[in-house]
C-alpha cells in the first residue's frame, strides 16, 4: 500500500502542468497546450512506459494508418482498446473488404502486412473454392480467329489430290456449333475433342457422328481416359468419374491430393499418375483415395509406358525407372545425360528387350528392359545416338528396322535401330502423323503435310494444310484426323496396300484381307490366262503351254533319236 501511494504521489508530481512563471522565450501557447496534453499521457518511470496503457499518440502513428484514417477518427487507447482493434471487434474496416476475406484475413494482415496477398492467391487457385474458377494461363492460340473451312477451300481435300496421294476421305464433321477446340485425341474408336468451353465431344472414328458431349466445370488438365467402367478426367484439380458420359452427369468427383502432370493410366482398380511432387501415385477408383505413392528424383512430365504389371518412366532429375505395380518397388533405375523428356517406347516386335527414350540433352538411348543398362549394338558399342535438338516426342517404330525421332527445332531423324546409326535427316519436321508401307506422313514448320520415303527420307509429295491446327498421332491405326480450332474435323485413310505385318498385325496378306488391302483376289489371278489374246498365246514359249508340253517332249525324243541315228 505504501508503494502504491508513493507511485501515485510521484505520478501526480510528474503531471503538474507548467506555471505562469515560465520564461517569455518559451514556446507558443498552441505548442505548449499540445505538449501539456501529451505530457499527461506519459508514465512516470521509463520501465513502466512499456506497460502504461496511455502512451503518447506520436509513438503509435503509422504512415499507412495516417493515409487511410478518416478525419476526426482517433486510435483506440488503453490495453483493451488496442487489443479490440487487433482482434477487429467493433471496429470499422480500414481497407475495403475484398471478396474471399474475413476477420482472420484482417488479423493476418495486421500481423504480417502483405500476407493477405498470399491468402487471396491461395483461395483463388484452390480448386474447390465455391464461386471461383482457376486462373487460365495466357496462350497465344486462344487469340487466333476461328477458322471457317469448306472442303473446296483447301486443295488437299479435293478428290483429284486425294486420289493422287492415295488417301480416302472417310468423313467430315462441320456441324458442331461455335466451339473452340484446344485438343484432339483418339481412344477406343472415338475421336475426342477438348474445347475452350470445358466440354469434351466424342465422335465415332468410323462415321464421324457425335456419340456424346460432356460439360466439365473447369478446364480438363489430364485425360479424359476411357475404361470399361466409364470415363475419368482431371479438371480444375478435381478427379471426375462419369459412368455414362451421354447422360451428362458425373457419378462422383474428388479433389486430387497431388498435381497430375501425365495422362491417367488404367491398371486394375487404380489410375496411375505422374506427379509434379516428385512421385508416382496410384489413385484407387474403388476407395476414391490415394492407394500408394513412390518417390522419384524429380517431377514427371513425360507419359509413362505400362507393359503388363511394369511401369517405365523418366523424370526431370535425369533418371529412368522401371517400377513394379504390385510390389511398388523399382526393378532398376538408369541415370542418363540430362532430363528424360520423351515418353519411352518398347520395341515389342523386333527386340522386346529394348526401350527407346530421349532426353533434353539431345541423347537417344536404347535401354535394356531387363537389366536397366544401355543395350549393346556390338562388343564395344552401346545403343546411343546424339541428335541435333531436345527430344520431347515419343520415338516412332516402323517395321523391324527403322525408327523415326523428331528433335525440337531440329527435324526428323531416320535411324536404323538395329545398328544405332542415322540413315537420313529432314529438317523442319515437327510431328509424325501416320505411317503406311509406302510412306511416313509428317508435318513441318510451314504447316505442310508431307509424305516421306521411309527408307531414304525423300519427299514424295507435300500440300498446304495451314487452316488445320490439330493432327493427333493415331499410332498403328490407319487414320489421319485433321481438325481446326472451330471444330471442323476431317478423317482420312492413308494407303493400306502392302502394309507391313510388323506394324499392323490385323492386316495379313491373303483372303479377304488381301482384297481389302488392294491385292487382286485369287479368282481374278486364275482367270487371267483365259483372258489372253491369241497373239500372246502364240508368243508364249512351248514349255509354258500345258497342251504343247506333252507333244514337245515326244517330238524332242524323236529328234534325239534321229540325231543319234
C-alpha positions as CSV (number, residue, x, y, z in Angstrom):
1,X,0.0,0.0,0.0
2,X,2.8,2.4,0.8
3,X,4.4,1.6,-2.6
4,X,1.2,2.4,-4.4
5,X,0.8,5.7,-2.5
6,X,4.4,6.7,-3.4
7,X,3.9,5.8,-7.0
8,X,0.6,7.8,-7.1
9,X,2.3,10.8,-5.5
10,X,5.2,10.7,-7.9
11,X,2.7,10.4,-10.8
12,X,0.8,13.5,-9.6
13,X,4.0,15.4,-9.3
14,X,5.1,14.4,-12.8
15,X,1.9,15.6,-14.4
16,X,1.8,19.1,-12.9
17,X,1.4,21.5,-15.8
18,X,3.9,24.4,-16.3
19,X,3.2,27.5,-14.2
20,X,2.8,31.1,-15.4
21,X,6.4,31.9,-14.2
22,X,7.8,30.2,-17.4
23,X,10.3,32.4,-19.3
24,X,8.9,34.7,-22.1
25,X,11.1,33.0,-24.7
26,X,9.2,29.7,-24.3
27,X,7.0,28.0,-26.9
28,X,3.8,29.4,-28.3
29,X,0.6,28.8,-26.5
30,X,-0.6,26.3,-29.1
31,X,2.5,24.2,-28.9
32,X,2.6,24.4,-25.1
33,X,-1.0,23.1,-25.0
34,X,-0.1,20.2,-27.2
35,X,2.9,19.4,-25.1
36,X,0.9,19.7,-21.9
37,X,-1.7,17.3,-23.3
38,X,0.9,14.7,-24.4
39,X,2.9,15.1,-21.1
40,X,-0.2,14.0,-19.2
41,X,-0.2,10.7,-21.1
42,X,3.4,9.7,-20.2
43,X,4.2,7.2,-17.4
44,X,6.5,8.4,-14.6
45,X,9.1,5.7,-14.9
46,X,10.9,4.6,-18.1
47,X,10.5,0.9,-17.2
48,X,6.7,1.3,-16.7
49,X,6.2,3.0,-20.1
50,X,6.1,-0.4,-21.8
51,X,3.1,-1.4,-19.7
52,X,1.5,2.0,-19.4
53,X,-1.9,1.9,-21.1
54,X,-1.9,5.6,-22.1
55,X,1.0,6.0,-24.4
56,X,1.8,9.1,-26.5
57,X,-0.1,9.2,-29.8
58,X,3.0,10.2,-31.7
59,X,4.6,6.8,-30.9
60,X,1.7,4.8,-32.4
61,X,1.3,6.8,-35.6
62,X,1.8,4.7,-38.7
63,X,2.2,6.1,-42.2
64,X,-0.3,3.6,-43.6
65,X,-2.8,4.4,-40.8
66,X,-2.4,8.1,-41.3
67,X,-3.1,7.7,-45.0
68,X,-6.3,5.7,-44.7
69,X,-7.6,7.1,-41.5
70,X,-10.6,9.3,-41.9
71,X,-10.5,12.9,-40.4
72,X,-11.6,13.0,-36.8
73,X,-11.0,9.3,-36.2
74,X,-8.7,8.5,-33.3
75,X,-6.9,5.4,-32.4
76,X,-8.3,3.4,-29.5
77,X,-6.4,3.9,-26.2
78,X,-5.8,1.5,-23.4
79,X,-4.9,-2.1,-23.3
80,X,-8.4,-3.4,-24.0
81,X,-8.9,-0.8,-26.8
82,X,-5.8,-1.8,-28.6
83,X,-6.5,-5.5,-28.2
84,X,-10.0,-5.0,-29.5
85,X,-8.6,-3.2,-32.6
86,X,-6.1,-6.0,-33.1
87,X,-8.9,-8.6,-33.0
88,X,-11.2,-6.5,-35.1
89,X,-14.1,-6.3,-32.6
90,X,-16.4,-3.3,-33.1
91,X,-14.0,-1.5,-35.5
92,X,-14.6,-0.2,-38.9
93,X,-12.6,-1.8,-41.7
94,X,-9.6,0.4,-42.6
95,X,-9.5,-1.3,-46.0
96,X,-12.4,-2.2,-48.2
97,X,-13.1,-5.8,-47.7
98,X,-12.2,-7.9,-50.7
99,X,-14.1,-10.9,-51.9
100,X,-13.0,-14.0,-50.0
101,X,-11.5,-12.2,-47.0
102,X,-12.8,-12.3,-43.4
103,X,-11.8,-11.4,-39.9
104,X,-8.9,-13.8,-39.8
105,X,-7.5,-12.3,-43.0
106,X,-7.6,-8.9,-41.3
107,X,-5.7,-10.3,-38.4
108,X,-3.0,-11.8,-40.6
109,X,-2.8,-8.5,-42.5
110,X,-2.2,-6.6,-39.2
111,X,0.5,-9.1,-38.1
112,X,2.3,-9.8,-41.4
113,X,1.4,-6.9,-43.6
114,X,1.2,-8.4,-47.1
115,X,0.1,-11.9,-46.1
116,X,-3.4,-11.2,-47.5
117,X,-2.0,-11.3,-51.0
118,X,-0.7,-14.8,-50.3
119,X,-4.0,-15.9,-48.8
120,X,-6.1,-14.4,-51.7
121,X,-3.9,-16.1,-54.3
122,X,-4.3,-19.4,-52.4
123,X,-8.0,-19.0,-52.3
124,X,-8.2,-18.1,-56.0
125,X,-6.3,-21.2,-57.0
126,X,-8.0,-23.6,-54.6
127,X,-9.8,-26.0,-56.9
128,X,-13.0,-26.5,-54.8
129,X,-13.5,-22.9,-53.7
130,X,-17.1,-22.1,-54.3
131,X,-17.9,-19.4,-56.9
132,X,-14.3,-19.4,-58.2
133,X,-12.6,-20.8,-61.3
134,X,-8.8,-21.4,-61.7
135,X,-6.9,-18.8,-63.5
136,X,-6.1,-19.6,-67.1
137,X,-2.5,-19.1,-68.4
138,X,-2.0,-17.0,-71.4
139,X,-1.8,-19.0,-74.6
140,X,-1.3,-17.3,-78.0
141,X,-3.5,-19.7,-80.0
142,X,-6.6,-18.6,-77.9
143,X,-6.3,-15.2,-79.6
144,X,-6.5,-16.6,-83.1
145,X,-9.7,-16.2,-85.0
146,X,-11.9,-19.2,-85.6
147,X,-11.4,-20.9,-89.0
148,X,-14.4,-21.4,-91.2
149,X,-13.3,-24.1,-93.6
150,X,-15.0,-25.8,-96.5
151,X,-13.7,-28.8,-98.4
152,X,-13.3,-26.8,-101.6
153,X,-11.2,-24.1,-99.9
154,X,-8.2,-26.5,-99.4
155,X,-6.6,-28.2,-102.4
156,X,-5.5,-31.1,-100.4
157,X,-9.1,-32.1,-99.7
158,X,-10.1,-32.2,-103.4
159,X,-10.9,-35.5,-104.9
160,X,-8.1,-35.2,-107.5
161,X,-5.4,-34.6,-104.9
162,X,-6.6,-37.2,-102.6
163,X,-6.6,-39.8,-105.4
164,X,-3.1,-38.8,-106.4
165,X,-1.9,-39.0,-102.8
166,X,-3.7,-42.4,-102.3
167,X,-5.9,-41.1,-99.4
168,X,-9.6,-41.7,-98.9
169,X,-11.9,-39.2,-97.2
170,X,-13.8,-41.2,-94.6
171,X,-16.0,-38.5,-93.1
172,X,-16.1,-34.7,-92.4
173,X,-17.8,-33.2,-89.3
174,X,-18.6,-29.5,-89.6
175,X,-21.8,-29.1,-87.6
176,X,-20.5,-28.9,-84.0
177,X,-21.5,-25.3,-83.5
178,X,-19.4,-22.3,-82.3
179,X,-16.8,-24.1,-80.3
180,X,-13.0,-23.5,-79.9
181,X,-11.1,-26.8,-80.0
182,X,-7.9,-26.9,-77.8
183,X,-7.0,-30.6,-78.1
184,X,-7.8,-33.8,-80.1
185,X,-7.1,-37.4,-79.2
186,X,-8.1,-40.9,-80.4
187,X,-9.2,-43.6,-78.0
188,X,-11.2,-46.8,-78.3
189,X,-12.6,-45.9,-81.7
190,X,-13.6,-42.4,-80.7
191,X,-12.2,-39.0,-81.7
192,X,-12.2,-36.8,-78.5
193,X,-12.3,-33.1,-78.9
194,X,-11.5,-30.8,-75.9
195,X,-12.9,-27.3,-76.2
196,X,-12.2,-24.0,-74.5
197,X,-15.8,-24.1,-73.2
198,X,-14.6,-27.0,-70.9
199,X,-16.5,-29.6,-73.0
200,X,-15.5,-32.9,-74.5
201,X,-17.0,-34.1,-77.8
202,X,-16.9,-37.8,-78.7
203,X,-17.1,-38.5,-82.4
204,X,-17.2,-42.0,-83.9
205,X,-13.9,-42.6,-85.7
206,X,-15.6,-44.6,-88.4
207,X,-18.6,-42.4,-89.3
208,X,-17.9,-39.1,-87.6
209,X,-21.2,-38.9,-85.8
210,X,-21.3,-37.3,-82.4
211,X,-21.8,-40.0,-79.7
212,X,-21.9,-37.8,-76.6
213,X,-20.9,-34.4,-75.2
214,X,-19.9,-33.8,-71.6
215,X,-19.5,-30.4,-70.0
216,X,-17.0,-30.1,-67.2
217,X,-16.9,-27.3,-64.6
218,X,-13.3,-26.4,-65.2
219,X,-10.6,-26.9,-68.0
220,X,-9.6,-30.5,-68.4
221,X,-6.0,-30.9,-67.2
222,X,-5.5,-34.7,-67.5
223,X,-7.5,-37.1,-69.6
224,X,-10.1,-38.0,-70.4
225,X,-9.3,-41.7,-70.4
226,X,-12.0,-44.3,-71.3
227,X,-12.2,-47.5,-69.4
228,X,-14.6,-50.4,-69.2
229,X,-16.3,-48.6,-66.3
230,X,-16.7,-45.2,-67.9
231,X,-14.7,-42.0,-68.3
232,X,-12.1,-40.5,-65.9
233,X,-10.7,-37.0,-66.2
234,X,-9.0,-34.4,-64.0
235,X,-10.5,-30.9,-64.4
236,X,-9.6,-28.0,-62.1
237,X,-7.7,-30.2,-59.7
238,X,-10.7,-32.5,-59.3
239,X,-11.0,-36.1,-60.5
240,X,-14.3,-36.9,-62.2
241,X,-15.8,-40.3,-62.8
242,X,-18.6,-40.4,-65.4
243,X,-20.2,-43.9,-65.8
244,X,-22.3,-42.8,-68.7
245,X,-21.0,-39.7,-70.5
246,X,-24.1,-39.5,-72.7
247,X,-26.2,-38.6,-69.6
248,X,-24.0,-35.5,-68.8
249,X,-24.0,-36.3,-65.1
250,X,-20.9,-37.4,-63.2
251,X,-21.1,-40.4,-60.8
252,X,-18.6,-38.9,-58.3
253,X,-15.8,-36.4,-58.0
254,X,-13.0,-36.0,-55.5
255,X,-10.3,-33.3,-55.1
256,X,-6.9,-34.6,-56.2
257,X,-4.4,-34.7,-53.3
258,X,-1.5,-34.2,-55.8
259,X,-0.9,-32.4,-59.1
260,X,-1.3,-34.7,-62.0
261,X,1.2,-34.0,-64.8
262,X,0.5,-37.0,-67.0
263,X,-2.5,-38.7,-68.6
264,X,-4.1,-41.3,-66.3
265,X,-3.2,-44.9,-66.9
266,X,-5.7,-47.6,-66.3
267,X,-4.4,-50.5,-64.2
268,X,-6.8,-52.8,-62.4
269,X,-8.7,-50.7,-59.9
270,X,-6.2,-47.9,-59.9
271,X,-5.4,-44.9,-62.1
272,X,-1.6,-44.2,-62.3
273,X,-0.5,-40.6,-62.4
274,X,2.9,-38.9,-62.7
275,X,3.0,-36.1,-60.2
276,X,4.9,-32.8,-60.1
277,X,5.7,-33.5,-56.4
278,X,8.5,-36.0,-57.4
279,X,6.4,-39.1,-57.1
280,X,4.3,-41.6,-58.9
281,X,0.9,-42.2,-57.4
282,X,-1.9,-44.7,-57.8
283,X,-5.5,-43.4,-57.2
284,X,-7.9,-46.2,-56.1
285,X,-11.2,-45.9,-58.1
286,X,-12.9,-48.2,-55.6
287,X,-11.9,-46.4,-52.4
288,X,-11.8,-43.0,-54.1
289,X,-8.5,-42.1,-52.4
290,X,-4.7,-42.5,-52.9
291,X,-3.7,-46.1,-52.8
292,X,0.1,-45.7,-52.8
293,X,2.9,-43.3,-53.9
294,X,6.5,-44.0,-54.8
295,X,9.1,-41.1,-54.6
296,X,11.3,-40.2,-57.6
297,X,14.3,-38.0,-58.1
298,X,12.4,-35.2,-59.9
299,X,9.0,-34.2,-61.4
300,X,7.5,-36.4,-64.1
301,X,6.5,-34.6,-67.2
302,X,6.5,-37.3,-70.0
303,X,4.0,-40.0,-70.4
304,X,4.9,-43.3,-68.7
305,X,4.9,-46.7,-70.5
306,X,2.9,-49.6,-69.0
307,X,3.8,-53.1,-70.0
308,X,1.7,-55.6,-68.1
309,X,2.5,-55.0,-64.4
310,X,5.6,-52.9,-65.0
311,X,5.8,-49.1,-65.5
312,X,8.7,-47.4,-67.3
313,X,9.0,-43.7,-67.0
314,X,11.6,-40.9,-66.9
315,X,12.0,-37.9,-64.5
316,X,13.4,-34.5,-64.8
317,X,16.0,-35.5,-62.4
318,X,17.9,-37.5,-65.1
319,X,16.7,-41.0,-64.1
320,X,14.7,-43.6,-66.0
321,X,12.8,-46.1,-63.8
322,X,11.2,-49.5,-64.1
323,X,8.5,-49.9,-61.4
324,X,6.6,-52.9,-60.3
325,X,2.9,-52.0,-59.9
326,X,2.2,-54.8,-57.5
327,X,5.1,-54.6,-55.1
328,X,5.6,-50.8,-55.6
329,X,9.4,-51.3,-55.9
330,X,11.9,-50.4,-58.5
331,X,13.4,-53.1,-60.6
332,X,16.1,-50.7,-61.7
333,X,16.8,-47.1,-62.4
334,X,19.2,-45.7,-65.0
335,X,20.9,-42.3,-64.9
336,X,21.4,-40.6,-68.3
337,X,22.7,-37.4,-69.8
338,X,20.1,-34.8,-68.8
339,X,16.4,-35.0,-68.0
340,X,14.3,-37.7,-69.7
341,X,11.8,-35.7,-71.6
342,X,10.2,-38.2,-74.2
343,X,7.8,-41.0,-73.5
344,X,9.6,-44.4,-73.6
345,X,8.7,-46.9,-76.3
346,X,9.2,-50.6,-76.1
347,X,10.2,-52.5,-79.2
348,X,7.8,-55.4,-78.9
349,X,8.1,-56.6,-82.5
350,X,11.8,-56.6,-83.4
351,X,13.5,-56.5,-80.0
352,X,11.2,-56.9,-76.9
353,X,14.2,-56.3,-74.6
354,X,14.9,-52.7,-75.6
355,X,13.3,-49.4,-74.7
356,X,13.9,-46.2,-76.6
357,X,13.8,-42.9,-74.8
358,X,15.1,-39.4,-75.4
359,X,16.5,-36.6,-73.2
360,X,16.6,-32.8,-73.3
361,X,20.3,-33.1,-73.8
362,X,19.7,-34.4,-77.3
363,X,20.6,-38.1,-76.5
364,X,18.5,-41.0,-77.7
365,X,19.1,-44.2,-75.7
366,X,18.3,-47.9,-76.2
367,X,17.9,-49.3,-72.7
368,X,17.8,-53.0,-71.9
369,X,14.3,-53.7,-70.5
370,X,15.5,-56.4,-68.1
371,X,18.9,-55.1,-66.8
372,X,18.3,-51.4,-66.9
373,X,21.6,-50.5,-68.7
374,X,22.4,-49.3,-72.3
375,X,21.9,-52.1,-74.8
376,X,24.9,-53.3,-76.7
377,X,25.0,-53.0,-80.5
378,X,28.3,-54.7,-80.8
379,X,31.0,-55.8,-78.4
380,X,32.5,-52.3,-78.0
381,X,29.5,-50.1,-78.9
382,X,26.4,-49.1,-77.0
383,X,22.9,-48.1,-78.3
384,X,23.3,-44.3,-78.0
385,X,22.6,-41.6,-80.7
386,X,23.2,-37.9,-80.4
387,X,20.6,-35.8,-82.3
388,X,20.5,-32.0,-83.0
389,X,17.9,-31.0,-80.5
390,X,15.9,-31.9,-77.4
391,X,13.7,-34.9,-77.7
392,X,10.1,-34.4,-76.3
393,X,8.1,-36.6,-78.8
394,X,7.8,-40.3,-78.5
395,X,10.0,-42.3,-81.0
396,X,8.0,-43.9,-83.7
397,X,8.8,-47.5,-84.7
398,X,8.5,-48.5,-88.3
399,X,8.7,-52.1,-89.5
400,X,11.5,-54.1,-88.0
401,X,14.4,-51.8,-88.8
402,X,13.6,-48.1,-88.8
403,X,13.0,-45.7,-86.0
404,X,11.7,-42.1,-86.5
405,X,12.6,-39.4,-83.9
406,X,11.6,-35.7,-84.0
407,X,14.1,-33.3,-82.4
408,X,12.6,-30.0,-81.2
409,X,13.7,-27.1,-83.5
410,X,15.7,-29.7,-85.5
411,X,13.8,-32.1,-87.7
412,X,13.1,-35.8,-88.3
413,X,15.8,-38.4,-87.9
414,X,15.6,-41.7,-89.6
415,X,17.6,-44.2,-87.5
416,X,18.5,-47.9,-88.1
417,X,17.5,-49.3,-84.7
418,X,19.5,-52.5,-85.3
419,X,22.8,-50.7,-85.8
420,X,22.1,-47.4,-83.9
421,X,23.1,-45.3,-86.9
422,X,21.4,-42.4,-88.5
423,X,20.2,-43.1,-92.1
424,X,18.8,-39.7,-93.1
425,X,17.6,-36.4,-91.8
426,X,14.9,-34.0,-92.9
427,X,15.0,-30.5,-91.3
428,X,11.9,-28.6,-90.2
429,X,9.7,-31.6,-89.3
430,X,7.7,-31.0,-86.2
431,X,5.4,-34.1,-85.9
432,X,4.8,-37.6,-87.2
433,X,1.1,-38.0,-88.1
434,X,0.7,-41.5,-89.5
435,X,2.6,-44.3,-91.4
436,X,2.0,-46.9,-94.0
437,X,4.0,-49.3,-96.1
438,X,4.5,-46.6,-98.8
439,X,5.4,-43.6,-96.7
440,X,5.5,-41.9,-93.4
441,X,3.3,-38.8,-93.1
442,X,4.6,-35.7,-91.2
443,X,4.1,-32.0,-90.6
444,X,6.7,-29.3,-91.0
445,X,7.1,-25.7,-89.6
446,X,5.4,-24.2,-92.7
447,X,2.2,-26.1,-91.9
448,X,2.6,-28.5,-94.8
449,X,1.6,-32.1,-94.9
450,X,4.3,-34.3,-96.4
451,X,4.8,-37.9,-97.4
452,X,8.4,-39.2,-96.9
453,X,10.0,-42.3,-98.2
454,X,10.8,-44.3,-95.1
455,X,14.0,-45.7,-96.5
456,X,15.6,-42.6,-98.0
457,X,13.7,-39.7,-96.4
458,X,12.9,-38.2,-99.8
459,X,9.8,-36.1,-100.1
460,X,7.1,-37.9,-102.2
461,X,4.6,-35.0,-102.1
462,X,3.6,-32.1,-100.0
463,X,0.4,-30.0,-99.6
464,X,-0.6,-26.9,-97.6
465,X,-2.8,-27.6,-94.6
466,X,-2.5,-24.2,-92.8
467,X,-6.1,-24.0,-91.6
468,X,-5.7,-27.2,-89.6
469,X,-4.1,-27.0,-86.1
470,X,-4.6,-30.4,-84.6
471,X,-3.2,-33.7,-86.0
472,X,-3.3,-36.4,-83.3
473,X,-1.0,-39.3,-83.8
474,X,-3.0,-42.4,-84.5
475,X,-0.3,-45.0,-83.7
476,X,-0.7,-48.1,-85.7
477,X,-4.2,-47.2,-86.7
478,X,-4.6,-46.2,-90.4
479,X,-6.3,-42.9,-89.6
480,X,-5.4,-39.3,-90.1
481,X,-7.5,-36.8,-88.2
482,X,-7.3,-33.1,-89.2
483,X,-9.1,-30.6,-87.1
484,X,-9.4,-26.8,-87.0
485,X,-9.9,-24.7,-83.9
486,X,-13.5,-24.2,-84.8
487,X,-14.4,-27.9,-84.5
488,X,-14.3,-28.8,-88.2
489,X,-12.9,-32.3,-88.3
490,X,-11.8,-34.4,-91.3
491,X,-10.8,-38.1,-91.1
492,X,-8.7,-39.6,-93.9
493,X,-7.5,-43.1,-94.5
494,X,-3.9,-43.4,-95.9
495,X,-2.9,-46.1,-98.4
496,X,-3.2,-49.6,-97.0
497,X,-1.8,-51.7,-99.9
498,X,1.2,-53.6,-98.8
499,X,1.1,-52.5,-95.1
500,X,3.9,-54.3,-93.2
501,X,2.7,-57.0,-90.9
502,X,5.2,-55.8,-88.3
503,X,3.3,-52.5,-87.9
504,X,-0.3,-53.7,-88.3
505,X,-0.8,-57.3,-87.3
506,X,-4.5,-57.2,-88.1
507,X,-3.8,-56.9,-91.8
508,X,-2.4,-60.0,-93.3
509,X,-1.8,-61.0,-96.9
510,X,-4.3,-63.4,-98.4
511,X,-8.0,-64.0,-98.5
512,X,-10.5,-61.2,-97.8
513,X,-7.9,-59.0,-96.0
514,X,-5.6,-59.1,-99.1
515,X,-8.6,-57.9,-101.2
516,X,-9.2,-55.1,-98.7
517,X,-5.6,-54.1,-99.0
518,X,-5.9,-53.7,-102.7
519,X,-4.4,-57.0,-103.9
520,X,-6.2,-59.0,-106.6
521,X,-8.3,-61.9,-105.4
522,X,-7.3,-65.4,-106.3
523,X,-10.2,-65.8,-108.6
524,X,-9.0,-63.0,-110.8
525,X,-5.5,-64.4,-110.8
526,X,-6.7,-67.8,-112.0
527,X,-8.9,-66.2,-114.7
528,X,-6.0,-64.2,-116.1
529,X,-4.6,-66.9,-118.5
530,X,-8.1,-67.4,-120.1
531,X,-8.3,-63.7,-120.9
532,X,-5.0,-63.7,-123.0
533,X,-5.2,-62.8,-126.6
534,X,-4.3,-65.3,-129.4
535,X,-1.2,-63.3,-130.3
536,X,0.1,-63.6,-126.7
537,X,-0.7,-67.3,-126.6
538,X,1.4,-67.8,-129.8
539,X,4.3,-65.8,-128.5
540,X,4.4,-67.8,-125.2
541,X,7.2,-70.4,-125.1
542,X,6.3,-74.0,-125.7
543,X,7.5,-75.1,-122.2
544,X,4.8,-72.9,-120.6
545,X,1.9,-74.3,-122.6
546,X,0.4,-77.3,-120.9
547,X,-1.2,-78.6,-124.2
548,X,2.1,-78.5,-126.1
549,X,4.1,-79.8,-123.2
550,X,3.4,-83.5,-124.0
551,X,3.9,-83.2,-127.7
552,X,7.1,-81.2,-127.2
553,X,8.5,-83.9,-125.1
554,X,7.6,-86.6,-127.6
555,X,8.9,-84.6,-130.5
556,X,12.0,-83.9,-128.6
557,X,12.6,-87.5,-128.1
558,X,12.1,-88.3,-131.8
559,X,14.6,-85.7,-132.8
560,X,17.1,-87.0,-130.3
561,X,16.7,-90.5,-131.8
562,X,17.1,-89.2,-135.3
563,X,20.2,-87.3,-134.3
564,X,21.7,-90.4,-132.9
565,X,20.9,-92.4,-136.0
